[in-house]
Amino acid sequence: MTDEFGLIAPDAVDGFGDEWEEIDVSDTEADRIARRRDREFSKFRKRIKDADQFKVEQSVFDDATFAAIYKLVQDGYIEAFGGPISTGKEANVYEALGDDDTDVAVKIYRINASNFQQMREYLEGDPRFEGIGNDKGKIVLAWVRKEFANLERAQKAGVRVPTPIAVERNVLVMELVGLVEERARRLAEVNVENPQTAYEVVREYMRRLHGAGLVHGDLSEYNMIIHEGELVIIDLGQAVTVHHPNAEEFLDRDCENVAKFFSRQGLDVTGEQLREYVTEVEPEP
């Protein structure tokens, strides 16, 4: 393989984490701050709400969301906000300045507007979220914590993903891949000069992800970006564990989507071949 789209090395870890890890969606310090609403928080909330880059309404971001941002600022994960990177029905993503003057992305999920019924499809059956119930707020909070946990697990397995930095309630802070003025391009948007190399990297990352006990669940050329010669897998919020009742179906869909894209690039590949590679157990060294 050439250096283009070169693979990254997995972390030196004994394992990829407990498949049955519990993810807590109970009240956080942000909820307590929102209930307390002291003078400093109230001033911060008004400043953020009135800022041009936010332009938010009370019905979109509740007090606990503002408190989550406030807590992340207090803890040093966010120093200053920039403009929006993307806006959607379920979440807005903002550019921000993080610790040590590093650029970070701040993803803020809307509690009231998120499609929690679609989220339930991926949460139900995931052993990390048993008993989540029908509480819409908890479903969204679970989704955000799931995305953070999935990013952590994928990174440990040697999959190039945005580095997760912090999570507080419905706010996720992670590495900013590319800049607003120089946006990283999705694989669907670029001319892939060496599709064989790109395919080999993608299938290896899919195998590493599966070996770490995860299936992306929505992988396609629209969930992979190219930045500075690296291929980066994004949007892991819906990724499920291999124990999820729909994991096999999701994996088949991922393999078909990826194979179809690279077939259009001239490669002789099929979803079945890709699936066989992804699920193959590598021999002990």
C-alpha positions, 0 to 999 in steps of 0.5 A: 500500500502507498502512504495515501490513506495510510492505516493508523496503528491500534493502541497497545491495550489488552482489550477493547473494553467490556462489551457489557459496560454500563452508560449512565444517563442519570442527572449530571452536574449540568442538570444541577447547575440548571436547577440552581441557576445562580447569577454566573450561570444566568449571565453565561446563558444570556450571553450564549443565547444572544450570540450571533453564532447561536441564534437559538430559541428557548424551545430548542436549547433548554436550560440544562443544555446551556448548563452543559456548555457552561460546565464544559467551559468551566472544565476547560474543554471549551475556551471560545466558540466560533461559527456553525459547521453544520446544522441539522434536524437533530444536532448543530455542530460548532467550531470552537477553541479548546484546551491548548488553543486546539480547534474542536467541534462541539456537537449539540443535540436537540432534546426536543427535536431529535428523532428519538424513534429512529434512535430507539432502533439502534439503542434497543437491544444494545446491552449498554442501554437496557432499561432506557425506557420511553423517556425521550430526554434519556434516549437522546442523552443515551445516544450522545453518550453512546457516540462518545463511547463508540468513538473511544472504542473505535480509536482504541482499536486503531480506527481513524475517527475524530478523537472524543474529548468530553461529553456533558449531557447532550453536548459532545466535544471532539476533534475538529477534522478540517476547518470551516474554511477548508472543510474535509471532503466526504469520500463521495465528493472527491476523485479517488485516485487510488481506489484500491488503496482506499478500499483496503483501508476502509475494509481494514477499519471495518474489520478492526471495528468489528473486532472491537465489538462494534458495527457502524450501522450506517457506513457509506461514502457519505460517512467517510471523509478525507483530510490531509491524506487520511481516511476518517470514519465519522458519525458513529452515533448509531454504531451498535455492539455485535450483540445487538439483535440487528447487528448482522443486518446492519453489517450486511448493509454497511458491506453492500454500501461500501462495495457498491461505491468501490465497484463504481470506482472500477474495483471487482468487489462484492458485499459478500466478499467484504463481509467475509473479510470483516468478520474473519478472525485474524490468526494469533501472531 
